[in-house]
Structure formats: structure tokens, C-alpha cells
Amino acid sequence: MKKRNLVYSTDQGRLCSECEAPIDDCQCRKTTLVGDGKVRISLETKGRKGKGVTLITGLPITEDALKVLGKKLKAQCGTGGAVKEGNIEIQGDNRQKVKVLLEKEGFTSKLSGG
């Protein structure tokens, strides 16, 4: 790897500071882990008009793997949801079901919140 500290190129646009490839083609950032490793499952209702959402935070996996896991959890819970800002949101109160499913995937998790 060459280290020239180049951050912008007129023919490629913004460049990654690690590998100096264009941001869209950067390989080093796509493999970074999203979470901190402390997997927490909570029920959140704030800002959702009283509707509960199971929130899974801290998963130590990549962004792509997070999307795949989110899709699998939504299918096994039989509900909708989303992957936002490194967190997985599953509609409804599915905390116990999600905890069991995450343990089958090899993640240790704990329930947090009330």
C-alpha cells in the first residue's frame, strides 16, 4: 500500500485515507465491524406513537452481514422491520424470540430496558 495522504482526486473524487481507492470502491471500510460486541435486545416505543419495536444493538458484524441477519430475523419472527445505523429493528415485542434466534446464530445477548 502506498501512503501519500491523498484525500481527493479530480478524476476520481473523494478517496479512502487507508487504501487511497475511491470511496465507492473502497474495500477496507466495507469489512469494518459495526457494533461494539455487547449485543443488547430492548423494546423501544419512543417516537413511534405507542407501537413497540424490538431493537437489537451492538452486533459485532459487518454492514452486509447485518442486513442478512436482519432479513433472517424478520422472516423468522413473521414481522417487518429495518436495519438502521448499525441496529436491527423488528416490529412488535419479539425480545424472547429474537434472543433465542441470536443464540442459535452464535451471539450471546442480554435483554436490556424495562
GIKA-V288807 format. One record per pair of residues at least 12 apart in sequence whose C-alpha atoms are under 10 Angstrom apart, sorted by the first residue. I is the first residue (numbers start at 1). J is the second residue. Records with the same first field share a line. If there is no record, write none. Layout:
I = J + J
This chain:
1 = 18 + 19 + 20
2 = 18 + 19 + 20
3 = 17 + 18 + 19 + 20
4 = 17 + 20
5 = 17 + 18 + 19 + 20
6 = 18 + 19 + 20 + 21
7 = 20 + 21 + 22 + 23
8 = 20 + 22 + 23
9 = 22
12 = 24
16 = 28 + 29
29 = 62 + 63
30 = 62 + 63 + 64
31 = 61 + 62 + 63 + 64 + 65
32 = 60 + 61 + 62 + 63
33 = 58 + 59 + 60 + 61 + 62 + 63 + 64 + 65 + 66 + 86
34 = 57 + 58 + 59 + 60 + 61 + 62 + 63 + 64 + 65 + 66 + 85 + 86 + 87
35 = 57 + 58 + 59 + 60 + 61 + 62 + 63 + 66 + 85 + 86 + 87
36 = 57 + 58 + 59 + 60 + 61
37 = 57 + 58 + 59 + 60 + 61 + 107 + 108 + 109
38 = 57 + 58 + 59 + 60 + 107 + 108 + 109 + 110
39 = 56 + 57 + 58 + 59 + 60 + 99 + 102 + 107 + 108 + 109 + 110 + 111 + 112
40 = 55 + 56 + 57 + 58 + 59 + 95 + 99 + 108 + 109 + 110 + 111 + 112 + 113
41 = 54 + 55 + 56 + 57 + 58 + 88 + 89 + 94 + 95 + 96 + 98 + 99 + 109 + 110 + 111 + 112 + 113
42 = 54 + 55 + 56 + 57 + 89 + 93 + 94 + 95 + 110 + 111 + 112 + 113 + 114
43 = 55 + 56 + 89 + 90 + 91 + 92 + 93 + 94 + 95 + 111 + 112 + 113 + 114
44 = 89 + 91 + 92 + 93 + 113 + 114
45 = 92
51 = 91 + 92 + 93
52 = 90 + 91 + 92 + 93 + 94
53 = 80 + 81 + 88 + 89 + 90 + 91 + 92 + 93 + 94 + 95
54 = 81 + 88 + 89 + 90 + 91 + 92 + 93 + 94 + 95 + 96 + 98
55 = 81 + 82 + 83 + 87 + 88 + 89 + 90 + 91 + 92 + 93 + 94 + 95 + 98 + 112
56 = 70 + 83 + 86 + 87 + 88 + 89 + 90 + 95 + 98 + 99 + 102 + 109 + 110 + 111 + 112
57 = 85 + 86 + 87 + 88 + 89 + 109
58 = 86 + 87 + 88 + 109
59 = 86 + 87 + 88 + 102 + 107 + 108 + 109
60 = 86 + 107
61 = 86
62 = 86
63 = 83 + 85 + 86 + 87
66 = 83 + 84 + 86 + 87 + 88
67 = 82 + 83 + 84 + 86 + 87 + 88
68 = 83
69 = 83 + 88 + 102 + 105
70 = 82 + 83 + 87 + 88 + 89 + 90
71 = 83 + 88 + 90
72 = 101
73 = 88 + 89 + 90 + 94 + 97 + 98 + 101 + 102
74 = 88 + 89 + 90 + 91 + 98
76 = 97 + 98 + 101
77 = 90 + 91 + 92 + 94 + 97 + 98 + 101
78 = 90 + 91 + 94
79 = 91 + 92 + 94
80 = 92
95 = 110 + 111 + 112
96 = 110 + 111
99 = 111
